[in-house]
Amino acid sequence: MAAASFADSWRARAVAGLVLVGALAALAYLHRDDIAGLLGEEPVAAPANGPLAACLAERYGAVDKMREEGIIDEAKHQLFRRRAEAMCQDRFGG
């Protein structure tokens, strides 16, 4: 009877399983922010920078009002909020 090769042994399957678990763990770690976003976003803390906080409050208020009035839909609302945040952070740091 010929000896079984390593590739056909239970040890090879155990190593493959460990590699699979390690790869999934690494993938989950690298995308932990994306996964957290899917599970529910945490409220964004107000920045310590006063002018930045004032700018964000003003811009977010305008964007929220446009959504409430039906001028923009939810997709545009999220886009405009991201753009407002980028503009305020560019202007006042953050």
N, CA, C and O atoms as a Tinker XYZ file with bonds, in Angstrom:
   376  protein
     1  N      0.825000   -1.167000    0.000000    73     2
     2  CA     0.000000    0.000000    0.000000    64     1     3
     3  C      0.884000    1.250000    0.000000    63     2     4     5
     4  O      1.835000    1.344000    0.776000    81     3
     5  N      0.575000    2.173000   -0.843000    73     3     6
     6  CA     1.379000    3.400000   -0.948000    64     5     7
     7  C      0.998000    4.365000    0.166000    63     6     8     9
     8  O     -0.167000    4.460000    0.552000    81     7
     9  N      1.979000    5.065000    0.668000    73     7    10
    10  CA     1.729000    6.051000    1.734000    64     9    11
    11  C      0.996000    7.255000    1.149000    63    10    12    13
    12  O      1.292000    7.708000    0.043000    81    11
    13  N      0.034000    7.758000    1.916000    73    11    14
    14  CA    -0.737000    8.918000    1.455000    64    13    15
    15  C      0.136000   10.167000    1.492000    63    14    16    17
    16  O      0.955000   10.340000    2.395000    81    15
    17  N     -0.046000   11.024000    0.511000    73    15    18
    18  CA     0.740000   12.259000    0.488000    64    17    19
    19  C      0.201000   13.243000    1.536000    63    18    20    21
    20  O     -0.911000   13.090000    2.043000    81    19
    21  N      1.009000   14.240000    1.839000    73    19    22
    22  CA     0.607000   15.232000    2.845000    64    21    23
    23  C     -0.661000   15.976000    2.414000    63    22    24    25
    24  O     -1.498000   16.318000    3.250000    81    23
    25  N     -0.797000   16.222000    1.124000    73    23    26
    26  CA    -1.960000   16.959000    0.617000    64    25    27
    27  C     -3.269000   16.225000    0.879000    63    26    28    29
    28  O     -4.330000   16.847000    0.931000    81    27
    29  N     -3.202000   14.914000    1.044000    73    27    30
    30  CA    -4.402000   14.127000    1.290000    64    29    31
    31  C     -4.639000   13.850000    2.776000    63    30    32    33
    32  O     -5.599000   13.164000    3.125000    81    31
    33  N     -3.795000   14.364000    3.641000    73    31    34
    34  CA    -3.899000   14.050000    5.064000    64    33    35
    35  C     -4.811000   15.037000    5.796000    63    34    36    37
    36  O     -5.149000   16.101000    5.279000    81    35
    37  N     -5.196000   14.654000    7.009000    73    35    38
    38  CA    -6.028000   15.529000    7.840000    64    37    39
    39  C     -5.241000   16.751000    8.297000    63    38    40    41
    40  O     -5.825000   17.794000    8.588000    81    39
    41  N     -3.916000   16.625000    8.360000    73    39    42
    42  CA    -3.087000   17.772000    8.754000    64    41    43
    43  C     -3.167000   18.889000    7.712000    63    42    44    45
    44  O     -3.221000   20.070000    8.056000    81    43
    45  N     -3.174000   18.506000    6.454000    73    43    46
    46  CA    -3.280000   19.494000    5.378000    64    45    47
    47  C     -4.622000   20.216000    5.447000    63    46    48    49
    48  O     -4.693000   21.424000    5.218000    81    47
    49  N     -5.666000   19.490000    5.757000    73    47    50
    50  CA    -6.990000   20.115000    5.879000    64    49    51
    51  C     -7.043000   21.037000    7.084000    63    50    52    53
    52  O     -7.686000   22.085000    7.033000    81    51
    53  N     -6.372000   20.659000    8.171000    73    51    54
    54  CA    -6.312000   21.513000    9.353000    64    53    55
    55  C     -5.552000   22.804000    9.051000    63    54    56    57
    56  O     -5.965000   23.881000    9.482000    81    55
    57  N     -4.461000   22.705000    8.323000    73    55    58
    58  CA    -3.689000   23.897000    7.943000    64    57    59
    59  C     -4.530000   24.788000    7.034000    63    58    60    61
    60  O     -4.539000   26.008000    7.198000    81    59
    61  N     -5.227000   24.194000    6.088000    73    59    62
    62  CA    -6.076000   24.975000    5.188000    64    61    63
    63  C     -7.186000   25.683000    5.967000    63    62    64    65
    64  O     -7.518000   26.833000    5.678000    81    63
    65  N     -7.751000   24.997000    6.949000    73    63    66
    66  CA    -8.781000   25.624000    7.780000    64    65    67
    67  C     -8.233000   26.789000    8.580000    63    66    68    69
    68  O     -8.895000   27.819000    8.706000    81    67
    69  N     -7.034000   26.641000    9.124000    73    67    70
    70  CA    -6.406000   27.734000    9.869000    64    69    71
    71  C     -6.096000   28.920000    8.968000    63    70    72    73
    72  O     -6.260000   30.071000    9.374000    81    71
    73  N     -5.652000   28.649000    7.760000    73    71    74
    74  CA    -5.381000   29.726000    6.803000    64    73    75
    75  C     -6.680000   30.452000    6.462000    63    74    76    77
    76  O     -6.699000   31.680000    6.374000    81    75
    77  N     -7.754000   29.711000    6.270000    73    75    78
    78  CA    -9.042000   30.316000    5.972000    64    77    79
    79  C     -9.520000   31.202000    7.122000    63    78    80    81
    80  O     -9.963000   32.327000    6.892000    81    79
    81  N     -9.434000   30.714000    8.338000    73    79    82
    82  CA    -9.857000   31.497000    9.510000    64    81    83
    83  C     -8.991000   32.741000    9.652000    63    82    84    85
    84  O     -9.506000   33.819000    9.947000    81    83
    85  N     -7.696000   32.608000    9.447000    73    83    86
    86  CA    -6.794000   33.750000    9.526000    64    85    87
    87  C     -7.100000   34.793000    8.460000    63    86    88    89
    88  O     -7.082000   35.991000    8.739000    81    87
    89  N     -7.380000   34.344000    7.245000    73    87    90
    90  CA    -7.704000   35.276000    6.161000    64    89    91
    91  C     -9.009000   36.013000    6.444000    63    90    92    93
    92  O     -9.103000   37.218000    6.210000    81    91
    93  N    -10.017000   35.300000    6.945000    73    91    94
    94  CA   -11.285000   35.951000    7.279000    64    93    95
    95  C    -11.118000   36.950000    8.420000    63    94    96    97
    96  O    -11.726000   38.020000    8.407000    81    95
    97  N    -10.297000   36.600000    9.405000    73    95    98
    98  CA   -10.045000   37.516000   10.515000    64    97    99
    99  C     -9.318000   38.761000   10.032000    63    98   100   101
   100  O     -9.640000   39.866000   10.470000    81    99
   101  N     -8.355000   38.611000    9.150000    73    99   102
   102  CA    -7.632000   39.762000    8.610000    64   101   103
   103  C     -8.558000   40.642000    7.784000    63   102   104   105
   104  O     -8.490000   41.868000    7.875000    81   103
   105  N     -9.410000   40.042000    6.990000    73   103   106
   106  CA   -10.366000   40.793000    6.173000    64   105   107
   107  C    -11.336000   41.566000    7.053000    63   106   108   109
   108  O    -11.628000   42.731000    6.782000    81   107
   109  N    -11.833000   40.933000    8.092000    73   107   110
   110  CA   -12.753000   41.608000    9.002000    64   109   111
   111  C    -12.054000   42.755000    9.723000    63   110   112   113
   112  O    -12.656000   43.808000    9.932000    81   111
   113  N    -10.797000   42.566000   10.104000    73   111   114
   114  CA   -10.056000   43.629000   10.785000    64   113   115
   115  C     -9.830000   44.822000    9.852000    63   114   116   117
   116  O     -9.980000   45.971000   10.267000    81   115
   117  N     -9.474000   44.554000    8.608000    73   115   118
   118  CA    -9.221000   45.635000    7.658000    64   117   119
   119  C    -10.481000   46.423000    7.315000    63   118   120   121
   120  O    -10.401000   47.611000    7.003000    81   119
   121  N    -11.630000   45.781000    7.367000    73   119   122
   122  CA   -12.890000   46.434000    7.017000    64   121   123
   123  C    -13.778000   46.638000    8.243000    63   122   124   125
   124  O    -15.003000   46.656000    8.120000    81   123
   125  N    -13.185000   46.789000    9.406000    73   123   126
   126  CA   -13.963000   46.928000   10.641000    64   125   127
   127  C    -14.828000   48.184000   10.630000    63   126   128   129
   128  O    -15.922000   48.171000   11.194000    81   127
   129  N    -14.371000   49.271000   10.001000    73   127   130
   130  CA   -15.181000   50.483000    9.947000    64   129   131
   131  C    -16.395000   50.285000    9.044000    63   130   132   133
   132  O    -17.486000   50.769000    9.347000    81   131
   133  N    -16.203000   49.580000    7.945000    73   131   134
   134  CA   -17.324000   49.300000    7.046000    64   133   135
   135  C    -18.352000   48.402000    7.721000    63   134   136   137
   136  O    -19.557000   48.610000    7.578000    81   135
   137  N    -17.879000   47.419000    8.445000    73   135   138
   138  CA   -18.783000   46.497000    9.140000    64   137   139
   139  C    -19.555000   47.235000   10.224000    63   138   140   141
   140  O    -20.753000   47.015000   10.401000    81   139
   141  N    -18.860000   48.119000   10.956000    73   139   142
   142  CA   -19.536000   48.898000   11.998000    64   141   143
   143  C    -20.589000   49.805000   11.389000    63   142   144   145
   144  O    -21.639000   50.023000   11.992000    81   143
   145  N    -20.325000   50.341000   10.198000    73   143   146
   146  CA   -21.306000   51.187000    9.517000    64   145   147
   147  C    -22.554000   50.412000    9.125000    63   146   148   149
   148  O    -23.654000   50.965000    9.126000    81   147
   149  N    -22.394000   49.151000    8.794000    73   147   150
   150  CA   -23.545000   48.332000    8.438000    64   149   151
   151  C    -24.381000   47.976000    9.659000    63   150   152   153
   152  O    -25.598000   47.814000    9.567000    81   151
   153  N    -23.721000   47.857000   10.793000    73   151   154
   154  CA   -24.420000   47.464000   12.014000    64   153   155
   155  C    -25.151000   48.630000   12.667000    63   154   156   157
   156  O    -25.974000   48.419000   13.557000    81   155
   157  N    -24.872000   49.822000   12.250000    73   155   158
   158  CA   -25.513000   51.007000   12.815000    64   157   159
   159  C    -24.454000   52.028000   13.176000    63   158   160   161
   160  O    -23.474000   51.728000   13.857000    81   159
   161  N    -24.674000   53.225000   12.707000    73   159   162
   162  CA   -23.684000   54.257000   12.951000    64   161   163
   163  C    -23.838000   54.827000   14.346000    63   162   164   165
   164  O    -24.946000   55.003000   14.853000    81   163
   165  N    -22.706000   55.109000   14.946000    73   163   166
   166  CA   -22.714000   55.784000   16.228000    64   165   167
   167  C    -22.857000   57.279000   15.974000    63   166   168   169
   168  O    -22.408000   57.774000   14.940000    81   167
   169  N    -23.469000   57.998000   16.893000    73   167   170
   170  CA   -23.587000   59.430000   16.689000    64   169   171
   171  C    -22.213000   60.086000   16.637000    63   170   172   173
   172  O    -21.300000   59.726000   17.380000    81   171
   173  N    -22.093000   61.047000   15.749000    73   171   174
   174  CA   -20.831000   61.739000   15.571000    64   173   175
   175  C    -20.661000   62.752000   16.700000    63   174   176   177
   176  O    -21.547000   63.568000   16.951000    81   175
   177  N    -19.527000   62.693000   17.370000    73   175   178
   178  CA   -19.251000   63.624000   18.464000    64   177   179
   179  C    -18.949000   65.002000   17.891000    63   178   180   181
   180  O    -18.362000   65.120000   16.816000    81   179
   181  N    -19.350000   66.031000   18.607000    73   179   182
   182  CA   -19.080000   67.391000   18.184000    64   181   183
   183  C    -17.581000   67.658000   18.272000    63   182   184   185
   184  O    -16.944000   67.276000   19.254000    81   183
   185  N    -17.017000   68.300000   17.271000    73   183   186
   186  CA   -15.587000   68.566000   17.306000    64   185   187
   187  C    -15.247000   69.605000   18.370000    63   186   188   189
   188  O    -16.074000   70.450000   18.713000    81   187
   189  N    -14.015000   69.533000   18.890000    73   187   190
   190  CA   -13.569000   70.469000   19.908000    64   189   191
   191  C    -13.286000   71.841000   19.296000    63   190   192   193
   192  O    -13.267000   72.845000   20.008000    81   191
   193  N    -13.069000   71.889000   18.003000    73   191   194
   194  CA   -12.800000   73.132000   17.295000    64   193   195
   195  C    -14.105000   73.917000   17.167000    63   194   196   197
   196  O    -15.008000   73.493000   16.446000    81   195
   197  N    -14.218000   75.050000   17.854000    73   195   198
   198  CA   -15.450000   75.842000   17.881000    64   197   199
   199  C    -15.920000   76.310000   16.519000    63   198   200   201
   200  O    -17.082000   76.090000   16.175000    81   199
   201  N    -15.056000   76.954000   15.718000    73   199   202
   202  CA   -15.496000   77.392000   14.388000    64   201   203
   203  C    -15.917000   76.229000   13.488000    63   202   204   205
   204  O    -16.849000   76.355000   12.694000    81   203
   205  N    -15.226000   75.108000   13.620000    73   203   206
   206  CA   -15.607000   73.935000   12.830000    64   205   207
   207  C    -16.991000   73.441000   13.241000    63   206   208   209
   208  O    -17.816000   73.117000   12.387000    81   207
   209  N    -17.241000   73.383000   14.536000    73   207   210
   210  CA   -18.549000   72.940000   15.022000    64   209   211
   211  C    -19.651000   73.882000   14.540000    63   210   212   213
   212  O    -20.727000   73.430000   14.148000    81   211
   213  N    -19.391000   75.181000   14.567000    73   211   214
   214  CA   -20.391000   76.151000   14.105000    64   213   215
   215  C    -20.662000   75.995000   12.611000    63   214   216   217
   216  O    -21.810000   76.055000   12.171000    81   215
   217  N    -19.595000   75.793000   11.835000    73   215   218
   218  CA   -19.755000   75.603000   10.397000    64   217   219
   219  C    -20.560000   74.347000   10.105000    63   218   220   221
   220  O    -21.471000   74.365000    9.277000    81   219
   221  N    -20.223000   73.250000   10.790000    73   219   222
   222  CA   -20.953000   72.000000   10.572000    64   221   223
   223  C    -22.423000   72.139000   10.950000    63   222   224   225
   224  O    -23.297000   71.649000   10.236000    81   223
   225  N    -22.697000   72.803000   12.067000    73   223   226
   226  CA   -24.087000   72.971000   12.491000    64   225   227
   227  C    -24.870000   73.773000   11.464000    63   226   228   229
   228  O    -26.012000   73.440000   11.146000    81   227
   229  N    -24.256000   74.827000   10.949000    73   227   230
   230  CA   -24.937000   75.671000    9.950000    64   229   231
   231  C    -25.199000   74.898000    8.662000    63   230   232   233
   232  O    -26.310000   74.914000    8.131000    81   231
   233  N    -24.168000   74.225000    8.168000    73   231   234
   234  CA   -24.304000   73.496000    6.894000    64   233   235
   235  C    -25.229000   72.290000    7.025000    63   234   236   237
   236  O    -26.065000   72.051000    6.153000    81   235
   237  N    -25.086000   71.529000    8.109000    73   235   238
   238  CA   -25.969000   70.383000    8.315000    64   237   239
   239  C    -27.417000   70.845000    8.444000    63   238   240   241
   240  O    -28.328000   70.184000    7.945000    81   239
   241  N    -27.629000   71.967000    9.106000    73   239   242
   242  CA   -28.989000   72.495000    9.256000    64   241   243
   243  C    -29.617000   72.810000    7.909000    63   242   244   245
   244  O    -30.786000   72.505000    7.675000    81   243
   245  N    -28.841000   73.420000    7.028000    73   243   246
   246  CA   -29.361000   73.761000    5.703000    64   245   247
   247  C    -29.680000   72.505000    4.898000    63   246   248   249
   248  O    -30.703000   72.434000    4.218000    81   247
   249  N    -28.802000   71.526000    4.983000    73   247   250
   250  CA   -29.018000   70.282000    4.228000    64   249   251
   251  C    -30.219000   69.525000    4.794000    63   250   252   253
   252  O    -31.035000   68.999000    4.037000    81   251
   253  N    -30.328000   69.468000    6.110000    73   251   254
   254  CA   -31.473000   68.789000    6.734000    64   253   255
   255  C    -32.790000   69.474000    6.369000    63   254   256   257
   256  O    -33.804000   68.808000    6.160000    81   255
   257  N    -32.771000   70.790000    6.293000    73   255   258
   258  CA   -33.983000   71.540000    5.930000    64   257   259
   259  C    -34.401000   71.223000    4.491000    63   258   260   261
   260  O    -35.591000   71.092000    4.204000    81   259
   261  N    -33.423000   71.100000    3.587000    73   259   262
   262  CA   -33.750000   70.753000    2.201000    64   261   263
   263  C    -34.405000   69.382000    2.124000    63   262   264   265
   264  O    -35.325000   69.177000    1.332000    81   263
   265  N    -33.940000   68.444000    2.941000    73   263   266
   266  CA   -34.548000   67.114000    2.938000    64   265   267
   267  C    -35.964000   67.171000    3.503000    63   266   268   269
   268  O    -36.875000   66.554000    2.951000    81   267
   269  N    -36.155000   67.902000    4.592000    73   267   270
   270  CA   -37.483000   68.010000    5.199000    64   269   271
   271  C    -38.482000   68.654000    4.249000    63   270   272   273
   272  O    -39.660000   68.295000    4.252000    81   271
   273  N    -38.026000   69.599000    3.440000    73   271   274
   274  CA   -38.914000   70.279000    2.494000    64   273   275
   275  C    -39.128000   69.480000    1.217000    63   274   276   277
   276  O    -39.928000   69.875000    0.368000    81   275
   277  N    -38.423000   68.363000    1.071000    73   275   278
   278  CA   -38.598000   67.503000   -0.097000    64   277   279
   279  C    -37.825000   67.967000   -1.312000    63   278   280   281
   280  O    -38.076000   67.488000   -2.418000    81   279
   281  N    -36.896000   68.881000   -1.136000    73   279   282
   282  CA   -36.108000   69.369000   -2.261000    64   281   283
   283  C    -35.118000   68.309000   -2.725000    63   282   284   285
   284  O    -34.867000   68.171000   -3.922000    81   283
   285  N    -34.555000   67.563000   -1.780000    73   283   286
   286  CA   -33.593000   66.514000   -2.115000    64   285   287
   287  C    -34.045000   65.191000   -1.499000    63   286   288   289
   288  O    -34.781000   65.169000   -0.513000    81   287
   289  N    -33.595000   64.101000   -2.093000    73   287   290
   290  CA   -33.908000   62.771000   -1.544000    64   289   291
   291  C    -32.808000   62.344000   -0.571000    63   290   292   293
   292  O    -31.857000   63.088000   -0.331000    81   291
   293  N    -32.945000   61.147000   -0.019000    73   291   294
   294  CA   -32.008000   60.671000    1.010000    64   293   295
   295  C    -30.587000   60.511000    0.467000    63   294   296   297
   296  O    -29.619000   60.807000    1.166000    81   295
   297  N    -30.461000   60.044000   -0.773000    73   295   298
   298  CA   -29.125000   59.874000   -1.354000    64   297   299
   299  C    -28.417000   61.220000   -1.488000    63   298   300   301
   300  O    -27.240000   61.343000   -1.149000    81   299
   301  N    -29.128000   62.214000   -1.977000    73   299   302
   302  CA   -28.543000   63.560000   -2.103000    64   301   303
   303  C    -28.254000   64.134000   -0.723000    63   302   304   305
   304  O    -27.257000   64.833000   -0.539000    81   303
   305  N    -29.113000   63.848000    0.244000    73   303   306
   306  CA   -28.913000   64.351000    1.599000    64   305   307
   307  C    -27.584000   63.855000    2.155000    63   306   308   309
   308  O    -26.816000   64.640000    2.712000    81   307
   309  N    -27.305000   62.569000    2.011000    73   307   310
   310  CA   -26.044000   62.013000    2.503000    64   309   311
   311  C    -24.852000   62.605000    1.748000    63   310   312   313
   312  O    -23.821000   62.906000    2.349000    81   311
   313  N    -24.993000   62.771000    0.441000    73   311   314
   314  CA   -23.923000   63.354000   -0.367000    64   313   315
   315  C    -23.640000   64.787000    0.063000    63   314   316   317
   316  O    -22.482000   65.161000    0.244000    81   315
   317  N    -24.686000   65.591000    0.227000    73   315   318
   318  CA   -24.509000   66.985000    0.615000    64   317   319
   319  C    -23.915000   67.109000    2.011000    63   318   320   321
   320  O    -23.117000   68.011000    2.268000    81   319
   321  N    -24.297000   66.211000    2.914000    73   319   322
   322  CA   -23.709000   66.250000    4.265000    64   321   323
   323  C    -22.212000   65.943000    4.221000    63   322   324   325
   324  O    -21.420000   66.584000    4.911000    81   323
   325  N    -21.831000   64.960000    3.407000    73   323   326
   326  CA   -20.403000   64.644000    3.278000    64   325   327
   327  C    -19.632000   65.812000    2.674000    63   326   328   329
   328  O    -18.524000   66.122000    3.112000    81   327
   329  N    -20.214000   66.458000    1.673000    73   327   330
   330  CA   -19.559000   67.606000    1.050000    64   329   331
   331  C    -19.461000   68.776000    2.020000    63   330   332   333
   332  O    -18.444000   69.468000    2.056000    81   331
   333  N    -20.507000   69.000000    2.804000    73   331   334
   334  CA   -20.474000   70.076000    3.789000    64   333   335
   335  C    -19.395000   69.799000    4.835000    63   334   336   337
   336  O    -18.665000   70.708000    5.231000    81   335
   337  N    -19.295000   68.576000    5.272000    73   335   338
   338  CA   -18.270000   68.215000    6.254000    64   337   339
   339  C    -16.877000   68.438000    5.684000    63   338   340   341
   340  O    -16.005000   68.977000    6.365000    81   339
   341  N    -16.663000   68.021000    4.426000    73   339   342
   342  CA   -15.356000   68.201000    3.796000    64   341   343
   343  C    -15.024000   69.687000    3.658000    63   342   344   345
   344  O    -13.885000   70.093000    3.888000    81   343
   345  N    -16.016000   70.496000    3.283000    73   343   346
   346  CA   -15.777000   71.923000    3.123000    64   345   347
   347  C    -15.417000   72.573000    4.456000    63   346   348   349
   348  O    -14.467000   73.352000    4.531000    81   347
   349  N    -16.165000   72.259000    5.497000    73   347   350
   350  CA   -15.898000   72.851000    6.808000    64   349   351
   351  C    -14.542000   72.403000    7.350000    63   350   352   353
   352  O    -13.818000   73.204000    7.941000    81   351
   353  N    -14.198000   71.149000    7.157000    73   351   354
   354  CA   -12.904000   70.666000    7.640000    64   353   355
   355  C    -11.762000   71.303000    6.843000    63   354   356   357
   356  O    -10.696000   71.579000    7.395000    81   355
   357  N    -11.984000   71.535000    5.557000    73   355   358
   358  CA   -10.964000   72.195000    4.760000    64   357   359
   359  C    -10.768000   73.643000    5.226000    63   358   360   361
   360  O     -9.643000   74.139000    5.290000    81   359
   361  N    -11.860000   74.299000    5.543000    73   359   362
   362  CA   -11.799000   75.710000    5.926000    64   361   363
   363  C    -11.281000   75.897000    7.350000    63   362   364   365
   364  O    -10.471000   76.791000    7.595000    81   363
   365  N    -11.734000   75.068000    8.294000    73   363   366
   366  CA   -11.410000   75.286000    9.699000    64   365   367
   367  C    -10.531000   74.198000   10.319000    63   366   368   369
   368  O    -10.239000   74.249000   11.514000    81   367
   369  N    -10.118000   73.244000    9.541000    73   367   370
   370  CA    -9.286000   72.162000   10.069000    64   369   371
   371  C    -10.140000   71.148000   10.806000    63   370   372   373
   372  O    -11.326000   71.369000   11.050000    81   371
   373  N     -9.525000   70.047000   11.151000    73   371   374
   374  CA   -10.318000   69.068000   11.877000    64   373   375
   375  C     -9.872000   67.740000   11.715000    63   374   376
   376  O    -10.460000   66.818000   12.279000    81   375
